[in-house]
Amino acid sequence: MTDLVACHECDMLFHRDDIPVGAKANCTRCGAELYRHIDNSLDRSLALYLSTFVFMLIANLYPFITMQTAGIKATSIVATGGLALYQFGMGELGLVVFLTSILLPLICVVSMIYLLLPAKFGRLPPGYGPVYRIVRMCEPWSLLAVFMLGTLIAAVKLQSLAAVIPGLGMLGFILMMFTYSAARSNFDPEVLWAICHVKQLHSDDFPAAAAEGDETAKVLTCHTCGLLRPLDPDTHHCARCGSTMHYRVTDSLQKTWALLVSAAIMLIPANLYPVMSVKKLGKGSADTIVSGVIHLMEGGMFGLAFIVLFASIVVPLLKLSAMGFLLYSVGNGSDWRPRDRTLLYRVTEVVGAWSMVDVFLVGLLSGLVSLGLLATIEPGVGVTFFGAAVILTMLAAHSFDPRLIWDNTTLSSEGMSQGQLPDNESDRDNGQLAPTGR
């Protein structure tokens, strides 16, 4: 194990120190988490991923929701929402629902089991690097918790149409959601890299020029597996996982601006066109996002209206504003409050996916048509634009390189720049981290 660790958000180097079980080490400059000490991580994460796989089978093979009204009883499964969108001619949106609620979580779980089972016996499986890279790519798009929130909102809205009875599939989905989250939080990547034979950068191997403060002697950090390498023009891919390595993300600002502007354009028709049409016994009208919130308030569902308002209107607008501010400040070389701007980016990246709840909600409610109830619920073209806007904002957050925020700031005395290492005991203490909580 290397004695160095780099912060993925501000590019500061630190010495990796032993910390108590259950503790975590945070970057002293930007506050990002660097690593944690998880007791028996391999066994715990493997058991949780195996449990998640079993619950995943139950969730997708057994009835999810049963609705009953006027002597009519009908049942749906998890895939009903995506299938309903496809049947209404919105195949691209149905595919997004299928990927984010079924396929991508399945890929993550199966891939982790593939990695952890051989690791239990002290070896890594063939192709471990690309498999781990696939897991890291799919995890941000595995939106199980968002899908569950959409299900709860749909169940509340359906109470006025029919009796909603949760099935065994819903119980399996809830258990799968919790075990999947627990498996991710209990997994320490070091359990894999400890048995990997790829040599990692050690402080003793650091280029001599770096110890003298030469800014041309920098370190490359793999953002997939955390491997550290001296900056070399001939080094383009990580020797451990195969990811592309770069000192900074190429054209990060330009790519993020393009995605952000595209998302802003998509939000205009998303709010002007109907996202859903609801007809009860042949009567009803099409609702936009705003009119849908108003109807929920008129029906006394203020809590539900607040959730939809926050996820579908407030979050997208705040995310556009926050990302626009970050891009503008970085583009103008601002050194204003870099820690706060990094925190803003961190929050923006996390909350953006929750806007997908409206897409899941429309898909689940549209499944009523195939269930043959005394109501017709059809998705509107507005939900397609809204789904595109959410995906574009998520892509924009992923394409933004937060290390750019710190490139124009004066390095803190806490930690080490990626051109410097401590050369005495006093300086080394500044690069050590204390455990911060559990």
TAQUI-V783271 format. One record per residue. N is the residue number from 1. RES is the residue in one letter. PHI is phi in degrees with one decimal (999 if undefined). PSI is psi in degrees with one decimal (999 if undefined). OMEGA is omega as a letter, one per 40 degrees, with the letter a starting at -180 (999 if undefined). Layout:
BEGIN
N_RES_PHI_PSI_OMEGA + N_RES_PHI_PSI_OMEGA
END
This chain:
BEGIN
1_M_999_134.7_i + 2_T_-69.0_152.3_i + 3_D_-94.1_9.9_i + 4_L_-119.3_149.3_i + 5_V_-144.5_139.6_a + 6_A_-108.6_139.2_i + 7_C_-75.0_128.4_a + 8_H_-76.5_-10.7_a + 9_E_-106.7_-22.8_i + 10_C_-131.3_-4.0_i + 11_D_72.1_21.9_i + 12_M_-83.1_141.3_i + 13_L_-96.2_141.2_i + 14_F_-136.4_155.2_i + 15_H_-77.7_133.8_i + 16_R_-81.3_120.7_a + 17_D_-113.1_159.1_i + 18_D_-72.5_133.5_i + 19_I_-128.1_159.4_a + 20_P_-63.8_157.6_i + 21_V_-60.8_132.9_a + 22_G_87.9_-7.4_a + 23_A_-91.4_165.8_i + 24_K_-134.3_154.8_i + 25_A_-110.2_128.2_a + 26_N_-110.2_151.8_i + 27_C_-65.1_130.2_a + 28_T_-76.4_-9.7_a + 29_R_-96.4_-49.8_a + 30_C_-112.1_-10.7_i + 31_G_87.2_0.9_a + 32_A_-70.8_150.7_i + 33_E_-73.3_132.9_i + 34_L_-97.8_-50.0_i + 35_Y_-164.1_165.6_i + 36_R_-131.1_161.7_i + 37_H_-108.9_102.6_a + 38_I_-106.0_119.5_a + 39_D_-69.6_130.4_i + 40_N_53.6_44.9_a + 41_S_-59.2_-41.6_a + 42_L_-61.2_-51.4_a + 43_D_-65.9_-42.3_a + 44_R_-66.8_-47.5_a + 45_S_-67.2_-37.4_i + 46_L_-63.8_-44.9_i + 47_A_-62.2_-40.6_a + 48_L_-69.4_-38.8_i + 49_Y_-68.0_-37.2_i + 50_L_-64.8_-41.7_i + 51_S_-63.3_-41.2_i + 52_T_-60.0_-40.5_i + 53_F_-62.7_-42.0_i + 54_V_-63.9_-47.1_i + 55_F_-64.8_-31.3_i + 56_M_-65.1_-40.0_i + 57_L_-62.8_-44.2_i + 58_I_-62.9_-44.2_a + 59_A_-62.5_-35.7_a + 60_N_-96.3_-14.8_a + 61_L_-102.9_-21.6_a + 62_Y_-105.2_160.6_a + 63_P_-55.4_136.9_a + 64_F_-93.9_-53.5_i + 65_I_-137.2_135.9_i + 66_T_-114.6_130.9_i + 67_M_-120.5_137.4_a + 68_Q_-135.6_130.5_i + 69_T_-160.3_140.5_i + 70_A_51.6_40.0_i + 71_G_77.5_1.6_i + 72_I_-102.0_130.2_i + 73_K_-125.1_127.7_a + 74_A_-140.2_152.4_a + 75_T_-127.6_143.5_i + 76_S_-122.4_162.5_i + 77_I_-119.4_177.8_a + 78_V_-59.7_-36.5_a + 79_A_-77.3_-4.2_a + 80_T_-60.1_-41.5_a + 81_G_-61.6_-48.9_i + 82_G_-64.6_-38.2_i + 83_L_-66.3_-39.1_i + 84_A_-63.3_-42.5_i + 85_L_-62.7_-39.0_i + 86_Y_-63.4_-42.4_a + 87_Q_-67.0_-24.6_i + 88_F_-90.1_12.5_i + 89_G_84.7_12.9_i + 90_M_-111.6_60.4_a + 91_G_-61.5_-36.1_a + 92_E_-65.9_-37.4_i + 93_L_-74.4_-37.0_i + 94_G_-61.5_-36.8_i + 95_L_-66.2_-39.7_i + 96_V_-61.9_-44.3_i + 97_V_-62.8_-42.7_i + 98_F_-64.2_-42.6_a + 99_L_-66.3_-47.9_a + 100_T_-77.5_-21.2_a + 101_S_-106.7_-17.3_a + 102_I_-129.4_-63.1_a + 103_L_-69.4_-51.1_a + 104_L_-64.3_-41.8_i + 105_P_-60.3_-37.9_i + 106_L_-64.2_-42.2_i + 107_I_-61.1_-43.4_a + 108_C_-61.8_-46.7_a + 109_V_-66.8_-47.8_a + 110_V_-64.2_-40.3_i + 111_S_-64.3_-41.0_i + 112_M_-67.4_-38.3_i + 113_I_-63.4_-39.6_i + 114_Y_-61.4_-35.3_i + 115_L_-79.9_-41.2_a + 116_L_-81.2_-32.0_a + 117_L_-60.7_-52.0_i + 118_P_-64.1_-34.3_i + 119_A_-62.5_-29.3_i + 120_K_-59.4_-29.3_a + 121_F_-102.8_16.6_i + 122_G_83.5_22.2_i + 123_R_-145.0_163.6_i + 124_L_-106.7_143.4_a + 125_P_-75.4_164.1_i + 126_P_-59.8_139.1_i + 127_G_69.4_27.5_a + 128_Y_-60.9_-33.8_a + 129_G_-64.0_-56.6_i + 130_P_-60.5_-35.1_i + 131_V_-65.1_-44.5_i + 132_Y_-64.7_-36.0_i + 133_R_-64.6_-38.6_i + 134_I_-63.9_-41.1_i + 135_V_-59.9_-47.2_a + 136_R_-65.1_-30.4_i + 137_M_-74.2_-34.9_a + 138_C_-85.1_-28.0_a + 139_E_-56.4_-44.5_a + 140_P_-64.3_-17.7_a + 141_W_-103.6_7.0_i + 142_S_-91.0_93.6_a + 143_L_-102.5_56.9_a + 144_L_-66.3_-45.0_a + 145_A_-65.3_-37.4_i + 146_V_-66.9_-41.1_i + 147_F_-62.2_-40.1_a + 148_M_-65.9_-38.9_i + 149_L_-63.0_-41.9_i + 150_G_-60.8_-37.3_i + 151_T_-64.5_-43.5_i + 152_L_-64.2_-41.1_i + 153_I_-65.2_-41.7_i + 154_A_-62.0_-40.8_a + 155_A_-62.7_-38.9_i + 156_V_-66.4_-43.0_a + 157_K_-66.1_-30.3_a + 158_L_-79.1_-10.9_a + 159_Q_-60.0_-29.5_a + 160_S_-79.2_-11.8_a + 161_L_-105.4_-34.9_a + 162_A_-161.5_167.2_i + 163_A_-80.5_126.1_a + 164_V_-102.0_122.9_a + 165_I_-119.3_114.0_i + 166_P_-67.0_142.1_a + 167_G_-102.8_-179.5_i + 168_L_-62.4_-31.4_i + 169_G_-62.6_-36.8_i + 170_M_-67.8_-40.4_i + 171_L_-61.2_-43.9_i + 172_G_-62.1_-38.2_i + 173_F_-65.4_-42.8_a + 174_I_-63.3_-45.9_i + 175_L_-63.7_-40.2_i + 176_M_-61.7_-41.1_a + 177_M_-61.9_-43.4_a + 178_F_-71.1_-44.4_a + 179_T_-68.6_-33.1_i + 180_Y_-66.1_-43.6_i + 181_S_-64.1_-41.1_i + 182_A_-66.1_-38.2_i + 183_A_-63.6_-43.0_i + 184_R_-65.6_-40.2_a + 185_S_-74.7_-21.7_a + 186_N_-96.1_-1.0_a + 187_F_-89.8_126.6_i + 188_D_-111.0_114.1_a + 189_P_-56.6_-22.9_a + 190_E_-64.2_-20.3_i + 191_V_-67.9_-25.5_i + 192_L_-83.6_-46.7_a + 193_W_-73.8_-16.9_i + 194_A_-66.9_-25.4_i + 195_I_-106.4_9.4_i + 196_C_-89.3_141.5_a + 197_H_-92.4_1.6_i + 198_V_-72.7_126.1_a + 199_K_-70.8_132.6_i + 200_Q_-102.0_158.6_a + 201_L_-70.7_129.2_i + 202_H_-114.0_155.4_a + 203_S_-59.6_-31.6_i + 204_D_-70.2_-21.7_a + 205_D_-94.0_-1.5_a + 206_F_-63.0_138.9_a + 207_P_-52.7_137.4_a + 208_A_-57.9_-35.3_a + 209_A_-63.1_-30.0_a + 210_A_-67.7_-38.0_i + 211_A_-64.5_-21.8_i + 212_E_-92.3_2.5_i + 213_G_85.6_17.1_i + 214_D_-70.8_117.3_a + 215_E_-68.5_-15.8_i + 216_T_-78.2_-15.7_i + 217_A_-94.0_93.8_a + 218_K_-118.5_177.8_a + 219_V_-121.2_137.8_i + 220_L_-93.3_134.6_i + 221_T_-117.4_127.2_i + 222_C_-78.9_120.9_a + 223_H_-81.0_-2.1_i + 224_T_-93.2_-50.3_a + 225_C_-116.3_-7.2_i + 226_G_83.8_10.2_i + 227_L_-65.3_136.2_i + 228_L_-104.5_136.7_i + 229_R_-141.3_144.0_i + 230_P_-61.5_144.1_a + 231_L_-63.3_121.2_a + 232_D_-138.9_126.0_i + 233_P_-57.2_-24.1_a + 234_D_-89.7_-4.6_i + 235_T_-94.3_113.9_a + 236_H_-120.2_-22.0_a + 237_H_-132.4_147.7_i + 238_C_-66.7_132.3_a + 239_A_-72.8_-12.1_a + 240_R_-100.7_-46.9_a + 241_C_-116.2_-8.4_i + 242_G_84.7_2.5_i + 243_S_-68.8_153.5_i + 244_T_-68.9_130.2_i + 245_M_-106.1_136.6_a + 246_H_-150.0_145.0_i + 247_Y_-65.4_-39.5_i + 248_R_-139.4_150.6_i + 249_V_-61.1_127.6_a + 250_T_-65.0_127.8_i + 251_D_53.4_39.1_a + 252_S_-59.9_-46.2_a + 253_L_-64.3_-43.1_a + 254_Q_-65.1_-43.9_i + 255_K_-64.3_-43.8_a + 256_T_-67.0_-40.7_i + 257_W_-59.7_-44.5_a + 258_A_-61.3_-44.4_i + 259_L_-67.8_-38.4_a + 260_L_-68.3_-43.3_i + 261_V_-64.2_-40.6_i + 262_S_-61.4_-41.3_i + 263_A_-64.1_-40.8_i + 264_A_-63.0_-38.5_i + 265_I_-65.7_-41.0_a + 266_M_-65.5_-29.3_a + 267_L_-70.4_-21.9_a + 268_I_-66.1_-57.8_i + 269_P_-67.6_-25.0_i + 270_A_-62.1_-31.5_a + 271_N_-96.3_-14.9_i + 272_L_-91.7_-35.6_a + 273_Y_-91.7_154.2_i + 274_P_-63.9_141.9_i + 275_V_-98.7_-17.8_a + 276_M_-163.7_142.8_i + 277_S_-117.2_125.1_a + 278_V_-118.5_124.4_i + 279_K_-126.6_126.3_i + 280_K_-110.5_119.1_a + 281_L_53.3_40.8_i + 282_G_85.2_-2.2_a + 283_K_-117.3_141.3_i + 284_G_159.9_-173.8_a + 285_S_-152.9_168.9_i + 286_A_-86.4_142.1_a + 287_D_-118.0_135.4_i + 288_T_-84.1_179.5_i + 289_I_-61.7_-45.0_a + 290_V_-67.9_-45.3_a + 291_S_-66.1_-31.3_i + 292_G_-65.0_-40.2_i + 293_V_-64.4_-41.4_i + 294_I_-62.5_-42.1_i + 295_H_-65.6_-35.5_i + 296_L_-65.0_-39.9_i + 297_M_-66.6_-41.2_i + 298_E_-63.2_-28.8_i + 299_G_-86.1_4.4_i + 300_G_82.9_5.9_a + 301_M_-92.1_67.8_a + 302_F_-69.2_-39.1_i + 303_G_-62.5_-44.6_i + 304_L_-65.6_-39.7_i + 305_A_-63.2_-38.9_i + 306_F_-65.7_-41.5_i + 307_I_-61.8_-47.5_a + 308_V_-65.0_-41.9_i + 309_L_-61.3_-45.8_a + 310_F_-67.5_-46.4_a + 311_A_-73.8_-34.3_a + 312_S_-98.0_-21.3_a + 313_I_-121.3_-53.8_a + 314_V_-66.6_-50.4_a + 315_V_-61.0_-48.8_i + 316_P_-59.3_-41.3_a + 317_L_-68.2_-42.1_i + 318_L_-65.0_-37.3_i + 319_K_-66.8_-42.0_i + 320_L_-61.1_-43.1_a + 321_S_-66.4_-44.3_a + 322_A_-65.7_-46.0_a + 323_M_-66.5_-38.1_i + 324_G_-62.2_-41.3_i + 325_F_-63.9_-43.9_i + 326_L_-62.7_-44.4_i + 327_L_-64.0_-42.2_a + 328_Y_-64.7_-44.5_a + 329_S_-66.3_-40.8_i + 330_V_-68.7_-42.3_a + 331_G_-62.3_-27.9_i + 332_N_-97.1_9.3_i + 333_G_67.8_29.3_a + 334_S_-70.3_142.4_i + 335_D_-112.8_21.9_a + 336_W_-74.5_119.4_i + 337_R_40.5_64.3_a + 338_P_-62.3_-34.8_i + 339_R_-63.9_-42.6_i + 340_D_-67.5_-37.8_i + 341_R_-67.2_-35.6_i + 342_T_-65.6_-40.9_i + 343_L_-63.1_-40.8_i + 344_L_-59.7_-43.6_i + 345_Y_-62.7_-41.9_a + 346_R_-61.3_-44.9_i + 347_V_-66.4_-42.6_a + 348_T_-60.0_-40.7_a + 349_E_-65.7_-35.6_a + 350_V_-76.9_-45.7_a + 351_V_-79.9_-17.2_a + 352_G_-59.3_-36.9_a + 353_A_-67.0_-22.4_a + 354_W_-70.2_-14.3_i + 355_S_-68.1_-17.9_i + 356_M_-67.4_-8.0_a + 357_V_-60.0_-34.4_i + 358_D_-67.0_-37.3_i + 359_V_-66.0_-45.3_i + 360_F_-62.7_-39.5_a + 361_L_-61.6_-47.9_i + 362_V_-63.2_-41.1_i + 363_G_-63.1_-44.1_a + 364_L_-65.2_-43.5_a + 365_L_-68.7_-33.4_i + 366_S_-65.1_-22.1_i + 367_G_-64.4_-13.7_i + 368_L_-58.7_-32.7_a + 369_V_-60.7_-46.0_i + 370_S_-73.0_-13.2_i + 371_L_-89.5_-8.2_i + 372_G_69.3_30.5_i + 373_L_-79.7_172.2_a + 374_L_-82.8_49.9_i + 375_A_-160.3_156.9_i + 376_T_-125.1_122.0_i + 377_I_-124.1_117.8_a + 378_E_-122.1_138.4_i + 379_P_-71.8_143.7_i + 380_G_-100.6_165.6_a + 381_V_-64.1_-23.2_a + 382_G_-61.6_-32.1_a + 383_V_-69.3_-28.4_i + 384_T_-66.2_-45.7_i + 385_F_-64.2_-38.5_a + 386_F_-66.7_-43.8_i + 387_G_-59.7_-40.5_i + 388_A_-63.6_-40.1_i + 389_A_-64.3_-42.0_a + 390_V_-64.4_-45.0_a + 391_I_-63.7_-40.8_i + 392_L_-65.2_-38.3_i + 393_T_-68.9_-35.7_i + 394_M_-66.0_-41.7_i + 395_L_-64.6_-36.6_i + 396_A_-63.6_-42.7_i + 397_A_-64.5_-37.2_a + 398_H_-73.4_-26.5_a + 399_S_-85.4_-15.4_i + 400_F_-77.5_133.6_i + 401_D_-98.8_104.9_a + 402_P_-65.3_-16.7_i + 403_R_-65.0_-22.7_i + 404_L_-64.0_-26.3_i + 405_I_-61.2_-32.3_a + 406_W_-96.0_-6.0_a + 407_D_-66.7_-24.1_a + 408_N_-107.1_17.3_a + 409_T_-111.3_160.0_i + 410_T_-78.8_130.0_a + 411_L_-64.1_138.2_i + 412_S_-71.6_155.3_i + 413_S_-72.9_-13.1_i + 414_E_-89.2_123.8_a + 415_G_91.9_-171.2_a + 416_M_-133.0_141.7_i + 417_S_-74.2_164.9_i + 418_Q_-83.3_35.7_i + 419_G_-141.2_8.7_a + 420_Q_-141.8_144.9_i + 421_L_-132.2_147.8_i + 422_P_-66.3_138.2_a + 423_D_-114.8_8.6_i + 424_N_-147.4_169.1_a + 425_E_-64.2_-36.2_a + 426_S_-65.6_-43.8_i + 427_D_-66.5_-35.2_a + 428_R_-63.7_-35.1_i + 429_D_-61.1_-31.8_i + 430_N_-68.9_-18.8_i + 431_G_-96.9_4.4_i + 432_Q_-95.2_151.5_a + 433_L_-116.7_141.5_i + 434_A_-96.1_147.4_i + 435_P_-62.2_141.4_a + 436_T_-124.4_86.9_i + 437_G_80.6_-171.0_a + 438_R_-128.1_999_999
END
